[in-house]
Amino acid sequence: MPSKFLAVSLLILLFCTNIKGQKVGLVLSGGGAKGLAHIGVLKALEENNIPIDYIVGTSMGGIIGGMYAAGFTPDEIDSIATSPEFLKWVNGEIPDQYQVYYLESDPVPKWLEVNLGVDSTFDAQFNPKLANDLALNFALAENMAAANQVANADFSQLFVPFTAIGAELFTQKTVLLDSGNLGASMRATMSVPFVYRPIRINGQYIFDGGIYNNFPVEPMKESYNPDKIIGVNVSAKVYETYPAQMDQKLISSSLLYMMMDKADPGSLGEDNFYIEPNLEGFSGFKFKGSREIIDSGYVSTMKAMPDILAAIERRSDPSVLKESRLKFKKKQKPLIFSGISFEGFEKKQEVYIRKVLSQETTSELSIDNIRANYYQLVAEPYFSDIFPEIKFDYKTQKYIFSLYSDKNEKIRLQLGGNIATGGLSNIFFGAKLDVLGNWLYSHNLNGRIGEFYKSFQYNLRINIPSDFPFYLEPYFIYNSWNYLGISSFLTDRNVTDIVQFDRNYGINFAFPLRQKFKINLKSSFLQKNSRYGNSNGFQSSDTLDANFFYGLHHGVSIKYNNLNERVFPTRGRNYFVNISHNLGSEDYTPGSTSDLVQITDKHSWLQMDAYYENYWPLKVGEFGVVANMKASTMDPFQNLNGTLLNTPAYHPTFESASLFLANFRSPFFLAGGIKYHLHLYRNLSFRTELHGFKPFFTWEENEGVVNRSRLSPEYHLAAMGSFIYKTPIGPISLSAHYYDDENPFFVLLNIGFLMFNQKPLE
C-alpha cells in the first residue's frame, strides 16, 4: 500500500512539474504588410493568459516579435502600426516636423536616376535605387536602444528571449540574429532584396531571412527547444493554380511571392499549433489596411484558442506579466547621448557631421536633438546611404550615436524629359556629384534639348555647417526659346515670331527660417537676347527686331513648397514672396517689320512676386486654389513686343510657360484659379482648372510710343480639362486648353514632365 501511494505521488509531482515548467515558443513568419497580423495573434494570446517564453521571427515577424521582446505590449505595438508615423516610416517619408525644405533642390523632369559610387581609385559601382529607409532606420534604432541596453546586447536577456532570422547571400546561409544591436538586427531581417538595402552585421551584409527560411520552426527548436510551439504563417501562397485573370495585377508583387514558403503545418511536429490568418485580398506591400490585417490575426488565433488552452495548461498571471514588464522598463536608461562615433568617414568628414549634429557645441545631447539633427543631415542626398545605430556606453552610463557609411563619393545620373505634340518634346539629362570634406560640395549639371526649348545649367552648392546653417551656390543658366517651332495638335494656331536666348551668371546665399522656409538672397549678371517680329504673319524674308538687355539682377525671397507632385499636384502647399531689383541697358536694333531706329537705353526697376497654392482632400477628389500677384515699376522698352517680353506674366496651367500670351502679361496684376482633381480608375484621373487674370495696368502703343495705360477694366480667363494617366516615368496627359488671347484654343498630348529652367528676370 505505501508503495502504491508513493508511485501515485511521484506521478502527480512529475505532472505538476511538467505543467509548471512547460515552455512555449512563438514562431512568426515573414510576409510584408501581412505580418501585421502577428499583432492580433499577440493580443489573443495575452488576453487568454497563454505564456510566451521565446520568439523567433523572420522579416515582419522579426519586427513585431522584436518589439514584443523589447517590452512593448500588444496594444502599444498596435498603436504604432496603425499610426500615420508608421506609414511614413515604411513609405520612406520624413516626418513633417523634420522636413528641411531649404536643402531641397529645384525639381527637374527626370524619369529615372542611376546612382554610382566612386572610390578613391575612380572605380565606379552601380547602386540600385532602393526604398528610402532613413526614417525607418532611425525609428528602429530609437525605439529598441533602451531594451538593448537592459539586455546588454544579448537577446536572451530581453523581456522575452528573441531571435531574428537573416540571410547571407554569398554563402547562402541562414543567420541567427540573437545578439548585438537589436534595432539593426530587426532592420536586417526585413531587408528584402531590391527593395531595402542589406545591413552589415558583424562584417557581413544580411538580407531578409525569408530568402532561406520564412517560417523559422527549426531555429526555434534548435535555439530554445520549447515544449510547445505556436507557429503563425502569414505568407502561404493563396493560389494553388495559376491566377490567369489576375496575373498582371499581381506581377508587381512577384518579388515577395518568391520569398513566400507554402508552410507545412507538419514542420511543427505533433502537439504544436499552426495558425494561418485569412489574408486573401491583402498585399504584402500595402500597409494601409493595417487594422483589418491585425484583426484577421486576432480572429484566427481565437478560433484556435480552445485547442491551445487545452494543450497548454500553464497560464501567465496578468498582474505578474505587467509587473515584469514594468520592472524591465524601469531598468532602461533615458536616451541621453555623450558622443557620436563614425565608421566609413574620413576625419574631415566627421568634423562636418559633428557640426550638423551639434556635437561641437555641447557635450551632451538629448534624443530630440539627435533626431532633429539626423533628419537635417539626411536631407542631403549624399547621406542617403548612412545607417544609424544607438549603443550604450556602460562606462559613462550614456548612449553613443553611431553612423556608418561606405567611403565612396556619390554620382547620380538622370534621364528624362517629355514627348509632346506641337514641337514641345524635350530630352533631359543630368549629372550630380557630391563630395564631402570640411564642407559638402554638390555639383549639378543638366541639359535639355528640344525643338522649342534648349537649356544648360551648372551650379555648385556649398553647404557650410555652423550654428547658423547656410549654403552658397554659384550658378550658370543658358536658355533658348524658339516660339516659331510651336504648332498645335488638332487646332490651328498663328505662328509666334519670337526667338529668345538668355544667360544668367549668379550666386545664391540661402538659409533656413524655422526649418520650414528658405530665405534666398540672389545676385546675378544677366544677358537676355529677344528677337521678334511686329506683324501677325511671319515670312521667311522678314528680319526680326533684336532687343538685347544686359545688366544686374538682385533679389531676396522666402519660399516653402511641399507639393506631392512636380506637375498635377493634389496635396501640399507652395508659396513664396520674391522682391527683386533689375538694372541694365537695352540695345535695340529694328528688323524689317519695324519703323523705329537703333537705340540704347537704360532701365532700372523693382519687382515683387507673391504666390500661393494649396490643396485639400474632399470626399470625392481633391480641390486646390492658386493666387498670384506681381507688381513692377519697369518703364517700357522700345516697342510693344519688346516691352511685353520683359513684363511679368501669369502662367495658369502646366504648359502655359511654352506660350506667348500677351493678354496674361501686365506690370501689375492679380490672378488666381481653382483646380479639381478626380481619380477615375486606378492610375487614371481627370483634372479641370479655371483661372482669372486681372491686370490693373496694361501697355499701350500709339504712333510707335509705348506707355502704361490708365487703370484697366480688362480681365481674362483661362481653363483646362485634362485626362491624366500616371506611369513610373511620369504622367501621360491629353489636355484641352482655353485662353482669352489671340489663339484661344490649344490641345496637347504630353508624356512625361514639361518643365523649364528659371528665366533671368524671375
C-alpha positions in Angstrom: 0.0 0.0 0.0 2.7 2.6 0.9 4.5 1.7 -2.4 1.3 2.4 -4.4 0.8 5.7 -2.6 4.4 6.7 -3.3 4.1 5.8 -7.0 0.9 7.9 -7.4 2.5 10.8 -5.5 5.5 10.7 -7.8 3.3 10.7 -10.9 1.3 13.7 -9.7 4.6 15.5 -8.8 6.1 14.9 -12.2 2.8 16.0 -13.9 2.7 19.2 -11.9 6.3 19.9 -12.5 5.8 19.4 -16.3 2.9 21.8 -16.3 4.8 24.4 -14.3 7.9 24.1 -16.5 6.0 24.0 -19.8 7.7 26.4 -22.1 6.0 28.0 -25.1 7.7 29.2 -28.3 6.2 31.6 -30.8 7.3 31.4 -34.4 6.3 34.4 -36.6 6.7 34.2 -40.4 7.6 37.0 -42.8 5.0 38.4 -45.3 5.5 42.1 -45.6 2.5 44.2 -44.6 0.5 41.0 -43.9 2.9 40.4 -41.0 0.9 43.0 -39.0 -1.5 40.1 -38.3 1.1 38.9 -35.7 -0.1 41.8 -33.6 -3.6 40.3 -33.4 -2.1 37.0 -32.5 -0.2 38.5 -29.6 -3.3 40.2 -28.4 -5.3 37.0 -28.4 -2.6 35.0 -26.6 -2.2 37.6 -23.8 -5.9 38.0 -23.4 -6.1 34.3 -22.7 -3.0 34.2 -20.5 -1.1 32.0 -22.8 2.6 32.3 -21.8 5.2 33.4 -24.5 8.6 32.2 -23.4 10.6 32.5 -26.7 10.1 34.3 -30.0 11.7 33.6 -33.3 10.7 35.8 -36.3 11.5 36.4 -39.9 11.1 39.8 -41.7 7.9 41.5 -40.5 7.6 38.6 -38.0 11.0 39.7 -36.7 9.9 43.3 -36.4 6.7 42.5 -34.4 8.4 39.8 -32.4 11.3 42.1 -31.6 9.0 44.8 -30.4 7.2 42.4 -28.1 10.5 41.0 -26.8 11.7 44.6 -26.1 8.8 45.1 -23.7 6.1 46.7 -25.8 2.6 45.5 -25.1 0.4 44.2 -28.0 -1.8 47.4 -27.6 1.3 49.6 -27.8 2.5 47.7 -30.9 -1.0 48.1 -32.4 -1.0 51.9 -31.8 2.4 52.2 -33.5 1.5 50.1 -36.5 -1.8 51.9 -37.2 -0.3 55.4 -36.7 0.4 57.9 -39.5 4.0 57.9 -38.4 4.4 54.2 -39.1 3.1 54.7 -42.6 5.7 57.4 -43.1 8.5 55.1 -41.9 7.6 52.2 -44.3 6.9 54.6 -47.2 10.2 56.4 -46.8 8.7 59.8 -45.8 10.5 62.1 -43.4 8.1 63.3 -40.6 6.6 66.6 -41.4 8.2 68.4 -38.4 11.7 67.3 -39.5 11.5 68.2 -43.2 14.3 70.6 -44.2 12.9 72.5 -47.2 15.9 74.8 -47.6 18.1 71.9 -48.7 15.7 70.6 -51.3 16.8 71.0 -54.9 14.6 72.5 -57.6 12.5 69.8 -59.3 13.7 68.5 -62.6 11.9 66.4 -65.3 13.7 63.2 -64.6 12.2 59.8 -65.4 14.9 57.8 -63.7 18.1 58.2 -61.7 21.1 55.9 -61.6 23.3 56.0 -58.5 27.0 55.3 -58.8 29.6 55.0 -56.0 33.1 56.1 -56.9 36.0 55.1 -54.7 39.5 56.7 -54.4 40.7 54.7 -57.4 37.8 56.1 -59.6 36.3 52.6 -59.8 32.5 53.1 -60.2 29.9 50.6 -59.0 26.2 50.6 -59.7 23.9 51.2 -56.7 20.3 50.3 -57.5 17.7 52.8 -56.4 16.0 51.2 -53.4 13.2 52.2 -51.0 14.0 55.2 -48.7 14.7 53.7 -45.3 16.2 56.7 -43.5 13.2 57.3 -41.2 12.6 53.6 -40.6 16.2 53.0 -39.6 16.2 55.8 -37.1 12.8 54.7 -35.7 14.1 51.2 -35.0 17.3 52.5 -33.5 15.5 54.9 -31.2 12.7 52.5 -30.1 15.0 49.5 -29.5 18.0 51.2 -27.9 16.8 51.1 -24.3 15.7 47.5 -24.3 19.1 46.5 -25.9 20.8 48.4 -23.1 19.0 46.4 -20.4 19.8 43.1 -22.2 23.5 44.1 -22.6 23.1 43.3 -26.4 22.2 39.7 -25.5 18.7 39.0 -26.9 18.2 36.1 -24.5 18.1 38.8 -21.8 15.3 40.8 -23.3 11.8 40.8 -21.8 11.2 37.7 -23.9 14.2 35.8 -25.4 14.3 36.6 -29.1 16.0 35.6 -32.3 15.6 37.3 -35.7 16.3 35.4 -38.9 18.6 36.8 -41.5 20.2 35.6 -44.8 23.7 35.8 -46.0 23.6 35.6 -49.8 27.3 34.9 -50.7 27.5 31.7 -48.8 23.7 31.1 -49.0 23.2 30.6 -45.3 20.5 31.4 -42.7 21.9 33.7 -40.0 20.5 33.6 -36.4 20.5 37.2 -35.1 20.4 36.6 -31.3 22.9 39.2 -30.1 24.3 42.6 -31.0 22.3 45.7 -31.8 18.6 44.9 -31.6 17.5 47.7 -33.9 20.0 46.8 -36.6 19.1 43.1 -36.3 15.4 43.8 -36.7 16.1 46.1 -39.7 18.4 43.4 -41.3 15.7 40.7 -41.1 13.4 42.8 -43.3 16.0 43.7 -46.0 14.0 42.3 -49.0 16.5 42.3 -52.0 16.0 45.1 -54.5 13.5 46.8 -52.1 15.6 47.6 -49.0 19.4 47.7 -48.8 21.1 44.9 -46.7 22.5 45.8 -43.3 26.1 45.0 -42.3 26.1 42.8 -39.2 29.4 41.5 -37.8 31.1 42.5 -41.1 28.6 40.7 -43.3 25.7 42.0 -45.4 22.5 40.5 -44.1 19.3 40.3 -46.1 15.7 39.3 -45.3 15.7 35.9 -43.5 12.7 34.9 -45.7 15.1 34.1 -48.6 16.1 30.8 -47.0 13.7 30.4 -44.0 10.4 32.3 -44.0 8.8 30.1 -41.3 11.6 29.5 -38.8 10.4 26.5 -36.9 13.8 24.7 -36.9 15.7 27.7 -35.5 13.1 27.8 -32.7 13.7 24.1 -31.9 17.5 24.3 -32.1 17.8 27.5 -30.1 15.2 27.1 -27.4 13.6 23.6 -27.6 10.3 24.6 -26.1 7.6 22.2 -25.0 5.0 23.8 -27.3 5.3 25.8 -30.4 2.7 28.2 -31.8 3.6 28.8 -35.5 1.9 31.8 -37.3 2.3 31.9 -41.0 1.1 34.9 -43.0 2.9 34.1 -46.2 1.2 31.0 -47.5 0.6 31.3 -51.2 -3.0 31.9 -52.0 -3.1 30.3 -55.4 -2.9 26.6 -56.0 -3.3 27.2 -59.7 -2.1 30.0 -62.0 -4.2 33.2 -61.4 -4.8 33.8 -65.1 -7.4 36.6 -64.5 -5.2 38.5 -62.0 -1.6 37.8 -63.1 -1.0 41.3 -64.4 -2.2 42.9 -61.2 0.0 40.6 -59.1 3.2 40.9 -61.1 4.3 44.0 -59.1 4.4 41.7 -56.0 6.3 38.9 -57.7 9.4 39.5 -55.6 7.5 39.0 -52.4 5.9 35.8 -53.8 9.4 34.4 -54.5 10.1 34.6 -50.7 6.9 33.1 -49.5 7.1 29.5 -48.4 4.0 27.4 -48.5 4.5 26.5 -44.9 3.7 22.9 -44.0 1.9 22.5 -40.6 3.7 19.2 -40.3 7.1 21.0 -39.9 5.9 22.0 -36.4 5.6 18.3 -35.3 2.9 16.8 -33.2 1.1 18.6 -30.4 2.1 22.1 -31.7 -0.2 24.7 -33.3 -0.3 26.2 -36.8 -2.2 29.5 -37.3 -2.8 30.9 -40.7 -4.8 34.1 -40.7 -7.2 34.7 -43.6 -5.4 37.4 -45.6 -6.9 36.9 -49.0 -7.1 40.2 -50.8 -4.3 41.9 -48.9 -0.9 42.7 -50.4 2.5 42.3 -48.8 3.5 45.8 -49.9 0.4 47.8 -48.8 0.2 48.9 -45.2 -3.0 51.0 -45.4 -5.3 48.1 -44.4 -3.4 47.6 -41.1 -6.5 47.5 -38.9 -8.1 44.7 -40.9 -4.9 42.7 -41.1 -4.4 42.9 -37.3 -8.0 41.9 -36.7 -7.5 38.9 -39.0 -4.6 37.6 -36.9 -6.8 38.0 -33.7 -9.8 36.2 -35.2 -7.7 33.3 -36.5 -6.0 32.8 -33.1 -9.2 32.9 -31.2 -10.6 30.2 -33.4 -7.6 28.0 -32.4 -7.8 29.1 -28.8 -9.8 26.1 -27.4 -7.2 23.7 -28.6 -4.4 25.9 -27.4 -5.9 26.2 -23.9 -6.5 22.5 -23.7 -2.9 21.6 -24.6 -1.1 24.4 -22.8 -2.2 24.2 -19.2 0.3 26.7 -17.8 -1.1 30.2 -17.6 0.6 33.6 -17.3 -0.6 35.8 -14.5 -1.6 39.2 -16.0 -0.5 41.1 -12.9 2.8 39.3 -12.8 3.3 39.9 -16.5 2.5 43.6 -16.1 4.9 43.8 -13.1 7.6 42.0 -15.0 7.2 44.4 -18.0 7.4 47.4 -15.8 10.4 46.1 -14.0 12.1 45.5 -17.3 11.3 49.1 -18.5 12.5 50.6 -15.2 15.9 49.3 -15.9 16.0 51.3 -19.2 18.2 54.4 -19.1 16.9 57.6 -20.7 18.2 58.4 -24.2 21.0 60.9 -23.3 24.0 60.9 -25.6 27.6 61.5 -24.6 29.1 61.3 -28.1 29.0 60.3 -31.7 31.0 57.6 -33.4 31.7 57.0 -37.1 32.6 54.2 -39.5 33.4 54.8 -43.1 34.2 58.5 -42.9 37.4 60.5 -43.1 38.3 62.8 -40.2 37.4 66.0 -42.0 34.1 64.4 -42.9 33.5 63.6 -39.3 34.0 67.3 -38.4 31.3 68.3 -40.9 28.8 65.8 -39.5 29.6 66.7 -35.9 28.7 70.3 -36.7 25.4 69.3 -38.3 24.6 67.1 -35.3 25.6 70.0 -32.9 28.2 67.7 -31.2 30.8 70.5 -31.2 28.6 72.9 -29.2 27.5 70.6 -26.4 29.0 67.6 -24.6 25.6 66.1 -24.0 22.7 65.6 -26.4 19.1 64.5 -26.0 17.3 62.2 -28.3 15.2 65.2 -29.5 18.5 66.9 -30.5 19.8 63.8 -32.2 16.6 63.1 -34.1 16.2 66.7 -35.4 19.8 67.0 -36.5 19.8 63.5 -38.0 16.9 64.4 -40.3 18.7 67.7 -41.2 21.8 65.6 -42.1 19.9 63.1 -44.3 18.0 65.8 -46.1 21.2 66.0 -48.3 21.1 63.1 -50.9 24.8 62.5 -50.1 23.8 60.9 -46.8 21.1 58.7 -48.2 23.2 55.5 -47.5 24.2 56.2 -43.9 22.9 53.8 -41.3 22.3 54.9 -37.6 22.8 52.8 -34.5 22.3 53.7 -30.9 24.7 51.9 -28.5 25.0 52.1 -24.7 28.4 53.0 -23.1 28.4 51.2 -19.8 31.4 53.4 -18.6 29.6 56.7 -19.0 26.1 55.2 -18.5 25.0 57.2 -21.5 24.4 56.3 -25.2 26.6 56.7 -28.3 25.0 57.7 -31.6 26.9 55.8 -34.4 26.8 56.4 -38.1 28.0 54.0 -40.8 28.7 54.7 -44.4 30.7 53.5 -47.4 33.7 55.6 -48.5 32.5 56.3 -52.0 31.7 59.7 -53.5 28.2 59.8 -54.9 27.4 60.3 -58.6 23.8 60.4 -59.8 22.9 60.2 -63.5 19.5 61.4 -64.6 17.5 60.9 -67.7 14.1 62.4 -68.5 12.1 65.0 -70.4 8.8 64.7 -72.3 7.3 63.6 -75.5 4.6 66.0 -76.8 2.7 67.3 -79.7 3.2 70.8 -81.0 7.0 70.7 -81.1 7.3 70.7 -77.3 9.2 67.4 -76.9 12.4 67.6 -74.9 15.2 65.3 -73.7 16.6 66.0 -70.3 19.9 64.7 -69.0 21.6 65.4 -65.7 24.6 64.5 -63.5 25.2 65.2 -59.9 28.4 64.7 -57.9 28.6 65.1 -54.2 32.0 65.4 -52.4 32.2 65.6 -48.7 35.1 67.3 -46.9 35.1 70.0 -44.3 32.2 71.3 -46.4 29.7 69.4 -48.6 30.2 70.3 -52.3 27.2 69.3 -54.6 27.9 69.7 -58.3 24.9 69.7 -60.5 24.9 69.7 -64.3 21.9 69.3 -66.6 20.8 70.0 -70.1 17.6 69.9 -72.2 17.4 69.6 -75.9 14.2 70.1 -78.0 12.9 72.0 -81.0 11.2 74.6 -78.8 13.4 74.7 -75.7 17.1 74.2 -75.1 18.9 74.7 -71.8 22.1 74.2 -70.0 22.7 74.6 -66.3 25.6 74.2 -63.9 25.5 75.0 -60.2 27.7 74.2 -57.2 26.1 74.2 -53.9 28.4 74.5 -50.9 26.9 73.6 -47.6 28.7 75.2 -44.7 27.6 73.7 -41.3 27.5 76.0 -38.3 25.2 77.3 -35.6 23.7 79.3 -38.4 23.5 76.8 -41.3 23.6 78.2 -44.8 24.8 77.4 -48.3 26.4 79.3 -51.1 25.5 78.4 -54.7 27.3 79.9 -57.7 25.4 79.0 -60.9 25.2 79.5 -64.7 22.0 79.0 -66.7 21.5 79.2 -70.5 18.0 79.1 -72.1 16.9 79.2 -75.7 13.2 79.5 -76.6 12.0 79.2 -80.3 8.3 80.0 -80.5 8.5 79.7 -84.3 8.6 75.9 -83.8 5.4 75.6 -81.9 2.3 74.1 -83.6 -1.0 72.8 -82.2 -2.5 69.4 -82.1 -6.0 69.3 -83.6 -6.3 73.1 -83.7 -4.9 75.9 -85.8 -2.6 78.5 -84.2 -0.8 81.5 -85.7 2.9 81.3 -85.6 4.5 83.4 -82.9 7.6 85.0 -84.4 9.7 85.1 -81.2 13.1 83.6 -80.5 14.8 84.2 -77.2 18.3 83.5 -75.7 19.3 84.3 -72.2 22.4 83.7 -70.0 22.5 84.1 -66.2 25.6 84.1 -64.1 25.0 84.4 -60.4 25.2 83.2 -56.8 22.6 82.2 -54.2 23.0 82.6 -50.5 20.3 80.6 -48.7 19.5 79.7 -45.1 16.5 78.2 -43.3 13.8 80.1 -41.4 12.2 77.9 -38.7 13.1 74.7 -40.6 10.1 75.0 -43.0 11.1 78.1 -45.0 14.0 79.0 -47.2 15.3 82.6 -47.4 17.4 83.1 -50.5 19.5 86.2 -51.4 20.5 86.2 -55.1 22.8 88.4 -57.2 23.5 87.8 -60.9 24.6 89.2 -64.2 22.2 88.5 -67.0 22.0 88.7 -70.7 18.7 88.5 -72.5 18.5 88.5 -76.3 15.0 88.7 -77.7 14.3 88.6 -81.5 10.7 89.2 -82.6 8.5 90.4 -85.4 5.8 93.1 -85.2 3.2 91.6 -87.5 0.9 88.6 -87.3 2.2 86.8 -90.3 5.9 85.8 -90.2 7.6 85.3 -93.6 11.0 83.8 -94.2 12.2 87.0 -95.8 11.4 89.0 -92.7 14.2 90.2 -90.4 13.3 90.1 -86.7 13.8 93.0 -84.3 16.7 92.4 -81.9 16.4 93.5 -78.3 19.4 92.9 -76.2 19.2 93.5 -72.4 22.1 93.0 -70.1 22.6 94.1 -66.5 22.4 93.1 -62.9 19.6 91.3 -61.0 19.4 91.2 -57.2 16.7 89.6 -55.2 15.5 88.3 -51.9 12.8 85.6 -51.5 11.2 83.5 -48.9 9.8 80.1 -50.1 8.1 76.9 -48.9 7.0 74.0 -51.1 5.8 70.5 -50.1 3.6 69.7 -53.1 3.4 66.0 -53.7 4.0 66.1 -57.5 6.1 68.0 -59.9 3.1 68.5 -62.2 -0.6 68.0 -61.4 -0.2 68.1 -57.6 -3.1 67.0 -55.4 -1.6 67.6 -51.9 0.5 70.1 -50.2 1.3 73.8 -50.3 3.6 76.1 -52.3 4.1 79.7 -51.5 6.7 82.4 -51.9 7.4 86.1 -51.9 10.1 87.4 -54.1 11.4 91.1 -54.2 14.0 91.9 -56.8 15.8 94.9 -58.5 16.9 94.9 -62.1 19.5 97.4 -63.5 20.8 97.3 -67.0 21.0 98.5 -70.6 18.8 97.8 -73.6 20.3 97.7 -77.1 17.6 97.7 -79.7 18.1 97.0 -83.5 14.9 97.2 -85.6 14.1 94.5 -88.1 12.2 94.7 -91.4 8.8 94.9 -89.7 9.7 98.0 -87.6 9.8 101.7 -88.4 12.0 102.5 -85.4 15.7 103.3 -85.3 18.6 101.6 -83.5 18.8 102.9 -79.9 20.4 102.2 -76.5 18.5 102.9 -73.3 19.0 102.4 -69.5 16.5 100.6 -67.3 16.1 100.2 -63.5 13.0 98.8 -61.8 11.8 97.0 -58.7 9.6 93.9 -58.9 7.5 91.9 -56.4 6.1 88.4 -56.9 3.8 86.8 -54.4 2.4 83.3 -55.0 0.1 80.9 -53.1 -1.0 77.4 -53.9 -2.8 74.9 -51.7 -4.8 71.6 -51.9 -7.4 70.0 -49.8 -8.9 66.5 -49.9 -12.6 66.2 -50.5 -14.9 63.2 -50.1 -14.5 62.7 -53.8 -11.3 64.1 -55.4 -9.1 67.0 -54.3 -9.6 70.7 -54.5 -6.9 73.4 -55.0 -6.6 77.1 -55.2 -3.8 79.3 -56.6 -3.3 83.1 -56.3 -0.5 85.2 -57.8 0.2 88.9 -57.6 3.0 90.6 -59.4 3.9 94.3 -59.4 6.7 96.1 -61.3 7.9 99.6 -61.6 9.5 98.9 -65.0 9.4 101.5 -67.8 8.6 100.4 -71.3 11.2 99.1 -73.7 11.5 100.5 -77.3 8.3 98.9 -78.7 5.3 96.9 -77.6 6.6 93.4 -78.1 10.0 94.1 -76.6 8.2 95.5 -73.6 5.8 92.6 -73.2 8.7 90.1 -73.4 10.2 91.6 -70.2 6.8 92.2 -68.5 5.7 89.9 -65.6 3.5 87.1 -66.8 0.9 84.7 -65.3 1.3 81.0 -66.2 -2.1 79.5 -65.3 -1.6 75.9 -66.4 1.3 73.4 -66.7 2.1 74.2 -70.4 1.4 77.9 -70.5 5.1 78.8 -70.0 5.6 77.5 -73.5 3.2 80.1 -75.0 3.5 83.8 -75.5 0.2 85.0 -74.1 0.1 88.8 -74.4 -3.2 89.1 -72.5 -1.7 87.4 -69.5 1.1 89.9 -69.0 1.0 93.2 -67.1 3.3 95.3 -64.9 0.7 95.0 -62.1 -1.8 92.2 -61.9 -3.7 89.9 -59.6 -4.5 86.4 -60.8 -5.9 83.2 -59.4 -7.6 79.9 -60.1 -9.4 76.9 -58.8 -8.5 73.3 -59.5 -10.3 70.0 -59.1 -8.7 66.6 -59.5 -10.9 63.4 -59.7 -9.5 59.9 -59.5 -11.4 57.8 -62.1 -9.8 54.3 -62.1 -6.5 53.2 -60.7 -3.9 55.5 -62.2 -6.4 57.3 -64.4 -7.7 60.7 -63.3 -9.4 63.9 -64.6 -8.3 67.4 -63.8 -10.0 70.7 -64.5 -8.9 74.2 -63.8 -10.4 77.7 -64.2 -8.2 80.8 -63.9 -8.8 84.5 -63.9 -6.4 87.3 -64.7 -7.0 90.9 -63.7 -4.4 93.4 -65.0 -4.5 96.8 -63.2 -2.4 98.3 -65.9 -1.5 97.3 -69.5 0.8 98.6 -72.1 -0.5 100.8 -74.9 1.4 101.7 -78.2 0.4 104.9 -80.0 2.4 106.1 -83.0 5.4 103.9 -82.0 5.5 105.0 -78.4 4.7 102.6 -75.6 3.2 103.9 -72.3 1.3 102.5 -69.3 -2.4 102.6 -69.6 -4.8 104.1 -67.1 -6.4 101.8 -64.6 -7.5 98.9 -66.8 -11.1 97.5 -66.8 -9.9 94.3 -68.6 -9.9 90.8 -67.2 -9.1 87.5 -68.9 -10.0 83.8 -68.4 -8.2 80.6 -68.9 -9.4 77.0 -68.5 -8.1 73.5 -68.8 -9.5 70.0 -68.8 -7.1 67.0 -68.8 -7.2 63.2 -68.6 -4.1 62.1 -66.8 -2.6 58.6 -66.6 0.1 58.1 -64.0 3.1 56.0 -65.1 6.5 55.2 -63.5 8.2 57.7 -65.9 5.7 60.5 -65.4 2.1 61.4 -66.3 0.5 60.9 -69.7 -1.9 63.7 -70.3 -4.4 64.6 -73.0 -5.5 68.2 -72.3 -7.6 70.8 -73.9 -6.9 74.5 -73.0 -8.7 77.8 -73.4 -7.0 81.2 -73.2 -8.7 84.5 -73.6 -6.0 85.5 -76.1 -5.4 85.8 -79.8 -5.2 82.0 -80.2 -7.9 80.8 -77.7 -7.8 77.0 -78.1 -4.9 74.6 -77.6 -4.9 70.8 -77.4 -1.8 69.0 -76.1 -0.8 65.3 -75.8 2.1 65.0 -73.4 4.1 62.1 -71.9 6.5 63.0 -69.1 7.3 66.3 -67.5 7.1 69.6 -69.4 9.3 71.8 -67.2 11.7 74.7 -67.8 14.6 76.3 -66.0 14.2 79.7 -64.4 14.3 82.8 -66.6 16.8 85.6 -65.6 14.3 88.3 -64.6 12.2 85.9 -62.4 
